[in-house]
């Protein structure tokens, strides 16, 4: 089991980024969340299989069709930081 937190900057709010990230995460059997931040970024927490987290990380670099990704930061996270499922906040 692995966990990672991502901060995605660019045109990521108002373009279905969180809902699309949730779809991707659920398809990869990941737990966690995607939240809008006040500074315009989206925070994504992913917990699950390390290979699945890497696949999500690759998807986050492009996002949904109307998004524009300028920068992604990644940091370690605790496995216990996610509840059941994957939610959008």
N, C-alpha and C positions, 0 to 999 in steps of 0.2 A: 504494500500500500504506500502511495506517495501523495504529496500535496504541494500545490504551488498557488501563489497569488500573482495575478497579472494586473497591471494598470495600463489601460489602452487609451491613448490620446489621439485626437484628430476629430473628424466629423463622425462621432460615435453615439451621439444622443439625438433622438428623433428620427432614427433611420432603421428601427427594428433590430438594433444591435443586440440588446439584452435577450430578446425573445429568440433571435437566431442563435445566439450563444447557448441558450438553454436547450434548444433543439439539438444542437451539435453535442452538447455534454450528455444529454439523455441517451442519444444514439450510441455514445461511447461508454455508457454505464458509469458516468461520473456523478459524484455528489458535489454540492456547493451552491454558489449563487453568482448572480451578476447584478451589480448595483450601480446606478448613476451616482457620480460624485459631484459636489457643488462646483468644482473647478472645471467641469465639462468632460472629465475622463469617465471611463467605466472601469470598475473594479470587478475582476472575475476570480473567484476562488474555486479551485478544482481539486477534488480528492478521489483517488482511485488508482487504477493500474498506471504505472509510469509511462508505458507506451501510449495509452489512451490520452494521458495528459499532454504528451508530445504532439499527438495528432490535433488536439484542441489548440495547442500553442500555434501550430502551423495555420489552422483556420483563423485564429485571431489576427494573424498578420495581414489578412485580406478582408475578413468580415463579410457582411452581407453586401449585395450589389450597390446600395446607395451610400455606404460608409466610405470614409477615407482615413486610413490609418497612418498617422504621422510618427508615432513612437509607441513602443511597448516596453514596459519595465516588468521584470520578473523577480520574485523573491520567494524563499522557502515559506511554507505555511505548516501549521499543525494539522494532523489528520483529524483531530477532534474538533476543528473549527467549523465543520460542515455538519448540518443535520441530515435528515433523510431526504433523498431526492435532490433536485436542483431548482432553485427558486430565483425569481427576479424581484428585486426590491426597488 
